[in-house]
Amino acid sequence: MSSQSADPGDVYVKAGTIVFGLGALATLVTFVPLFLHLTPLPTAAYWLSMLMPAGFLAALTGLFLNARAQRRRVESAAAS
């Protein structure tokens, strides 16, 4: 484990990873019946697939927040 404090975007990255995984799972579940010629799932199941881009956006936001925090730490260390 690192002795550094947690960066501000770590929570976004972790939550985004979980939401992206749920969206990917929902995408697989909704498309399998189409390929196996089974009865398609209701529309609500397809809306759950939209969790995938939402999770990607949350994780990307967390990465940008972490990069900004790291840049500020480097700039403050260079200034002193």
Secondary structure, 3 states (H helix, E strand, C coil): CCCCCCCCCHHHHHHHHHHHHHHHHHHHHHHHHHHCCCCCCCHHHHHHCCHHHHHHHHHHHHHHHHHHHHHHHHHHHHHC
